[in-house]
Amino acid sequence: MPGDPEQPPPGGDGRPEPAGAPASGGEPTGPRLARAALEAAQARREAARSARRRGSASGQDGGPGSGRRLRGYSGPGPDPRDPQTLASVLERLVKARGWQRPTAEATVFGAWERVVGPDIAAHCRPVKLEDGELTVEAESTAWATQLRLLAGKLLSRIAGEVGNGVVKKLHIHGPAAPSWSRGPRRVRGRGPRDTYG
C-alpha cells in the first residue's frame, strides 16, 4: 500500500531504494554504486574498441611501435614477426645500447685488412687506440717511413670505413727491438753480453 511505512518510496528507475540509501543527489552506495561502476567500465571498453577500430582503419594497429602483440600468420608482406637476420638484430642492439663507438673501435682491429687494404695490412698492424690516436707498428723502418707519407690517406680510409672521429691521429713506428733492460725477469749488471761472443 502506498501509505505503508514499511515500504520505502520508489527510486528513479521505478524500483524501491534499498534501506539506508542516501537521498537523491548524494553519493551512491550498495547496488547503485555497483551499477555505476559497471556502466563506467562498459563506457571505457567501448571507447577502447572504437579507438582500436580507428587505429586499424588507419593502419597503425599492431605495428612495430604499437606495443601490441600481433596474432595469427604474418602473411605475404614484411612483418615485424618475420625471422630476422643476425646482422639486423645486432645492429638494433648496438643502437639501443649506445655501443656505436666501441664497435667502430673494434672494427679497426678486427677488420684491419678491410679497413686499410690487403697490401698495407700485410706490412703493418694496429697496436693501440686511445683517445682517437691509433698506434701502428710496421714490419720494417722502410715501411714505417712509407706509412708516415700515406698517413693522410690512411686516416681518410679509416674514417670512410668506421666513421669520422674514431681515429684522429696516427702514430707509426718500426718494429720494436727486444730490450734487455726492462721486463719482469731483469737482472742488474752487465747482462748477457758475454754469451754473444
C-alpha atoms as a printed R data frame, in Angstrom:
    type eleno elety resid chain resno       x       y       z
1   ATOM     1    CA   MET     A     1   0.000   0.000   0.000
2   ATOM     2    CA   PRO     A     2   1.270   3.484  -0.767
3   ATOM     3    CA   GLY     A     3   0.751   4.693   2.787
4   ATOM     4    CA   ASP     A     4   2.525   1.738   4.321
5   ATOM     5    CA   PRO     A     5   5.531   2.974   6.344
6   ATOM     6    CA   GLU     A     6   7.327  -0.342   5.913
7   ATOM     7    CA   GLN     A     7   7.884   0.183   2.141
8   ATOM     8    CA   PRO     A     8  10.380   2.878   1.031
9   ATOM     9    CA   PRO     A     9   9.385   5.208  -1.805
10  ATOM    10    CA   PRO     A    10  10.427   4.078  -5.323
11  ATOM    11    CA   GLY     A    11  13.770   5.279  -6.755
12  ATOM    12    CA   GLY     A    12  14.359   6.990 -10.094
13  ATOM    13    CA   ASP     A    13  14.253   3.702 -12.035
14  ATOM    14    CA   GLY     A    14  10.889   2.606 -10.599
15  ATOM    15    CA   ARG     A    15  12.453   0.168  -8.144
16  ATOM    16    CA   PRO     A    16  12.365   0.812  -4.428
17  ATOM    17    CA   GLU     A    17  15.598   2.187  -2.993
18  ATOM    18    CA   PRO     A    18  17.325  -0.116  -0.518
19  ATOM    19    CA   ALA     A    19  17.192   0.701   3.136
20  ATOM    20    CA   GLY     A    20  19.985   3.040   4.176
21  ATOM    21    CA   ALA     A    21  20.365   4.560   0.687
22  ATOM    22    CA   PRO     A    22  21.069   8.297   0.650
23  ATOM    23    CA   ALA     A    23  18.560  10.769  -0.614
24  ATOM    24    CA   SER     A    24  18.592  11.697  -4.302
25  ATOM    25    CA   GLY     A    25  21.732  13.632  -5.282
26  ATOM    26    CA   GLY     A    26  24.028  12.020  -2.643
27  ATOM    27    CA   GLU     A    27  26.837   9.547  -3.284
28  ATOM    28    CA   PRO     A    28  25.565   6.150  -4.483
29  ATOM    29    CA   THR     A    29  26.042   3.146  -2.249
30  ATOM    30    CA   GLY     A    30  25.204  -0.519  -2.469
31  ATOM    31    CA   PRO     A    31  23.534  -1.622  -5.717
32  ATOM    32    CA   ARG     A    32  23.595   1.887  -7.202
33  ATOM    33    CA   LEU     A    33  27.389   2.063  -6.697
34  ATOM    34    CA   ALA     A    34  27.846  -1.328  -8.353
35  ATOM    35    CA   ARG     A    35  25.644  -0.266 -11.289
36  ATOM    36    CA   ALA     A    36  27.622   2.997 -11.700
37  ATOM    37    CA   ALA     A    37  30.937   1.114 -11.696
38  ATOM    38    CA   LEU     A    38  29.620  -1.352 -14.286
39  ATOM    39    CA   GLU     A    39  28.397   1.458 -16.575
40  ATOM    40    CA   ALA     A    40  31.770   3.250 -16.305
41  ATOM    41    CA   ALA     A    41  33.644   0.030 -17.204
42  ATOM    42    CA   GLN     A    42  31.371  -0.557 -20.199
43  ATOM    43    CA   ALA     A    43  31.930   3.020 -21.387
44  ATOM    44    CA   ARG     A    44  35.717   2.590 -21.118
45  ATOM    45    CA   ARG     A    45  35.573  -0.693 -23.034
46  ATOM    46    CA   GLU     A    46  33.502   0.902 -25.811
47  ATOM    47    CA   ALA     A    47  35.925   3.833 -26.038
48  ATOM    48    CA   ALA     A    48  38.877   1.425 -26.313
49  ATOM    49    CA   ARG     A    49  37.084  -0.586 -29.021
50  ATOM    50    CA   SER     A    50  36.321   2.498 -31.083
51  ATOM    51    CA   ALA     A    51  39.953   3.692 -30.707
52  ATOM    52    CA   ARG     A    52  41.183   0.273 -31.904
53  ATOM    53    CA   ARG     A    53  38.829   0.408 -34.884
54  ATOM    54    CA   ARG     A    54  40.100   3.875 -35.807
55  ATOM    55    CA   GLY     A    55  43.738   2.702 -35.427
56  ATOM    56    CA   SER     A    56  43.240  -0.402 -37.581
57  ATOM    57    CA   ALA     A    57  41.432   1.630 -40.240
58  ATOM    58    CA   SER     A    58  44.434   3.975 -40.484
59  ATOM    59    CA   GLY     A    59  46.925   1.041 -40.492
60  ATOM    60    CA   GLN     A    60  48.502   1.891 -37.131
61  ATOM    61    CA   ASP     A    61  47.179  -1.017 -35.077
62  ATOM    62    CA   GLY     A    62  49.694  -3.691 -34.207
63  ATOM    63    CA   GLY     A    63  52.693  -2.088 -35.874
64  ATOM    64    CA   PRO     A    64  56.212  -2.480 -34.514
65  ATOM    65    CA   GLY     A    65  55.899   0.611 -32.319
66  ATOM    66    CA   SER     A    66  52.388  -0.053 -31.023
67  ATOM    67    CA   GLY     A    67  53.463  -2.422 -28.257
68  ATOM    68    CA   ARG     A    68  50.621  -4.849 -29.027
69  ATOM    69    CA   ARG     A    69  51.328  -8.472 -29.781
70  ATOM    70    CA   LEU     A    70  50.184  -9.484 -33.248
71  ATOM    71    CA   ARG     A    71  48.305 -12.731 -33.628
72  ATOM    72    CA   GLY     A    72  47.910 -15.189 -36.475
73  ATOM    73    CA   TYR     A    73  50.088 -15.637 -39.533
74  ATOM    74    CA   SER     A    74  52.245 -12.808 -40.795
75  ATOM    75    CA   GLY     A    75  51.075 -13.023 -44.401
76  ATOM    76    CA   PRO     A    76  52.944 -12.307 -47.633
77  ATOM    77    CA   GLY     A    77  54.236  -8.803 -46.848
78  ATOM    78    CA   PRO     A    78  57.008  -7.697 -44.468
79  ATOM    79    CA   ASP     A    79  56.032  -8.065 -40.841
80  ATOM    80    CA   PRO     A    80  57.838  -7.441 -37.528
81  ATOM    81    CA   ARG     A    81  57.230 -11.098 -36.611
82  ATOM    82    CA   ASP     A    82  59.200 -12.378 -39.612
83  ATOM    83    CA   PRO     A    83  62.568 -14.061 -38.950
84  ATOM    84    CA   GLN     A    84  65.380 -11.510 -38.748
85  ATOM    85    CA   THR     A    85  69.000 -11.812 -39.799
86  ATOM    86    CA   LEU     A    86  71.583 -11.812 -37.028
87  ATOM    87    CA   ALA     A    87  73.210  -8.703 -38.518
88  ATOM    88    CA   SER     A    88  69.990  -6.656 -38.308
89  ATOM    89    CA   VAL     A    89  69.301  -7.835 -34.744
90  ATOM    90    CA   LEU     A    90  72.871  -6.920 -33.690
91  ATOM    91    CA   GLU     A    91  72.599  -3.533 -35.399
92  ATOM    92    CA   ARG     A    92  69.410  -2.742 -33.468
93  ATOM    93    CA   LEU     A    93  71.035  -3.910 -30.218
94  ATOM    94    CA   VAL     A    94  74.150  -1.774 -30.794
95  ATOM    95    CA   LYS     A    95  71.981   1.311 -31.441
96  ATOM    96    CA   ALA     A    96  69.735   0.631 -28.446
97  ATOM    97    CA   ARG     A    97  72.692   0.198 -26.050
98  ATOM    98    CA   GLY     A    98  74.783   3.067 -27.473
99  ATOM    99    CA   TRP     A    99  77.678   0.816 -28.464
100 ATOM   100    CA   GLN     A   100  78.450   2.515 -31.804
101 ATOM   101    CA   ARG     A   101  81.829   3.937 -30.777
102 ATOM   102    CA   PRO     A   102  83.232   0.771 -29.123
103 ATOM   103    CA   THR     A   103  82.034  -1.229 -32.135
104 ATOM   104    CA   ALA     A   104  83.782   1.143 -34.539
105 ATOM   105    CA   GLU     A   105  86.984   0.955 -32.489
106 ATOM   106    CA   ALA     A   106  86.831  -2.842 -32.502
107 ATOM   107    CA   THR     A   107  86.356  -2.803 -36.289
108 ATOM   108    CA   VAL     A   108  89.717  -1.036 -36.678
109 ATOM   109    CA   PHE     A   109  91.434  -4.047 -35.075
110 ATOM   110    CA   GLY     A   110  89.135  -6.861 -36.197
111 ATOM   111    CA   ALA     A   111  88.851  -5.830 -39.851
112 ATOM   112    CA   TRP     A   112  92.228  -4.120 -40.323
113 ATOM   113    CA   GLU     A   113  92.759  -5.697 -43.768
114 ATOM   114    CA   ARG     A   114  89.369  -4.445 -44.988
115 ATOM   115    CA   VAL     A   115  89.901  -1.003 -43.447
116 ATOM   116    CA   VAL     A   116  93.337  -0.188 -44.938
117 ATOM   117    CA   GLY     A   117  93.515  -2.691 -47.780
118 ATOM   118    CA   PRO     A   118  95.353  -6.020 -48.085
119 ATOM   119    CA   ASP     A   119  98.640  -4.528 -49.397
120 ATOM   120    CA   ILE     A   120  99.157  -2.204 -46.429
121 ATOM   121    CA   ALA     A   121  97.728  -4.670 -43.891
122 ATOM   122    CA   ALA     A   122 100.342  -7.254 -44.930
123 ATOM   123    CA   HIS     A   123 103.144  -4.958 -43.703
124 ATOM   124    CA   CYS     A   124 101.716  -3.356 -40.563
125 ATOM   125    CA   ARG     A   125  99.298  -3.961 -37.707
126 ATOM   126    CA   PRO     A   126  97.366  -1.783 -35.259
127 ATOM   127    CA   VAL     A   127  98.682  -1.945 -31.717
128 ATOM   128    CA   LYS     A   128  96.716   0.502 -29.566
129 ATOM   129    CA   LEU     A   129  93.842   3.001 -29.880
130 ATOM   130    CA   GLU     A   130  93.487   5.601 -27.137
131 ATOM   131    CA   ASP     A   131  91.648   8.944 -27.247
132 ATOM   132    CA   GLY     A   132  91.388   8.806 -31.039
133 ATOM   133    CA   GLU     A   133  95.127   8.160 -31.519
134 ATOM   134    CA   LEU     A   134  95.968   4.882 -33.264
135 ATOM   135    CA   THR     A   135  99.419   3.353 -32.861
136 ATOM   136    CA   VAL     A   136 100.502   1.265 -35.867
137 ATOM   137    CA   GLU     A   137 103.570  -0.954 -35.929
138 ATOM   138    CA   ALA     A   138 105.226  -1.502 -39.330
139 ATOM   139    CA   GLU     A   139 107.297  -4.592 -40.168
140 ATOM   140    CA   SER     A   140 110.370  -2.513 -41.038
141 ATOM   141    CA   THR     A   141 111.641   1.036 -40.757
142 ATOM   142    CA   ALA     A   142 111.251   1.442 -44.534
143 ATOM   143    CA   TRP     A   143 107.553   0.552 -44.272
144 ATOM   144    CA   ALA     A   144 107.173   2.872 -41.282
145 ATOM   145    CA   THR     A   145 108.540   5.731 -43.402
146 ATOM   146    CA   GLN     A   146 106.220   4.813 -46.269
147 ATOM   147    CA   LEU     A   147 103.191   4.691 -43.969
148 ATOM   148    CA   ARG     A   148 104.045   8.089 -42.485
149 ATOM   149    CA   LEU     A   149 103.888   9.508 -46.016
150 ATOM   150    CA   LEU     A   150 100.481   7.802 -46.519
151 ATOM   151    CA   ALA     A   151  99.082   8.872 -43.117
152 ATOM   152    CA   GLY     A   152  96.524  11.259 -44.636
153 ATOM   153    CA   LYS     A   153  95.158   8.586 -46.987
154 ATOM   154    CA   LEU     A   154  95.076   6.032 -44.196
155 ATOM   155    CA   LEU     A   155  93.094   8.376 -41.965
156 ATOM   156    CA   SER     A   156  90.533   9.052 -44.708
157 ATOM   157    CA   ARG     A   157  90.240   5.306 -45.434
158 ATOM   158    CA   ILE     A   158  89.688   4.530 -41.761
159 ATOM   159    CA   ALA     A   159  87.118   7.327 -41.462
160 ATOM   160    CA   GLY     A   160  85.287   6.023 -44.528
161 ATOM   161    CA   GLU     A   161  85.111   2.537 -43.060
162 ATOM   162    CA   VAL     A   162  84.374   3.113 -39.362
163 ATOM   163    CA   GLY     A   163  83.173   6.736 -39.247
164 ATOM   164    CA   ASN     A   164  84.622  10.166 -38.542
165 ATOM   165    CA   GLY     A   165  86.172  10.947 -35.187
166 ATOM   166    CA   VAL     A   166  87.061   7.360 -34.261
167 ATOM   167    CA   VAL     A   167  90.723   7.725 -35.333
168 ATOM   168    CA   LYS     A   168  92.005  11.315 -35.385
169 ATOM   169    CA   LYS     A   169  95.783  10.773 -35.386
170 ATOM   170    CA   LEU     A   170  98.240   8.030 -36.379
171 ATOM   171    CA   HIS     A   171 101.451   7.114 -34.544
172 ATOM   172    CA   ILE     A   172 103.546   4.911 -36.840
173 ATOM   173    CA   HIS     A   173 106.753   3.243 -35.715
174 ATOM   174    CA   GLY     A   174 109.002   0.447 -36.909
175 ATOM   175    CA   PRO     A   175 109.432  -2.953 -35.307
176 ATOM   176    CA   ALA     A   176 110.322  -2.864 -31.639
177 ATOM   177    CA   ALA     A   177 113.707  -4.464 -30.878
178 ATOM   178    CA   PRO     A   178 113.901  -6.635 -27.775
179 ATOM   179    CA   SER     A   179 115.286  -4.778 -24.790
180 ATOM   180    CA   TRP     A   180 117.344  -6.415 -22.064
181 ATOM   181    CA   SER     A   181 116.962  -3.507 -19.671
182 ATOM   182    CA   ARG     A   182 113.247  -3.942 -18.943
183 ATOM   183    CA   GLY     A   183 110.912  -6.721 -18.012
184 ATOM   184    CA   PRO     A   184 109.870  -8.871 -15.062
185 ATOM   185    CA   ARG     A   185 112.996 -11.100 -15.242
186 ATOM   186    CA   ARG     A   186 115.570  -8.298 -15.496
187 ATOM   187    CA   VAL     A   187 118.888  -8.804 -13.700
188 ATOM   188    CA   ARG     A   188 121.097  -5.869 -12.790
189 ATOM   189    CA   GLY     A   189 124.634  -5.816 -14.045
190 ATOM   190    CA   ARG     A   190 126.314  -6.489 -17.380
191 ATOM   191    CA   GLY     A   191 123.686  -8.957 -18.532
192 ATOM   192    CA   PRO     A   192 124.098 -11.496 -21.316
193 ATOM   193    CA   ARG     A   193 126.779  -9.651 -23.329
194 ATOM   194    CA   ASP     A   194 129.476 -12.297 -22.812
195 ATOM   195    CA   THR     A   195 127.277 -15.062 -24.321
196 ATOM   196    CA   TYR     A   196 127.243 -13.383 -27.737
197 ATOM   197    CA   GLY     A   197 130.994 -13.620 -28.227
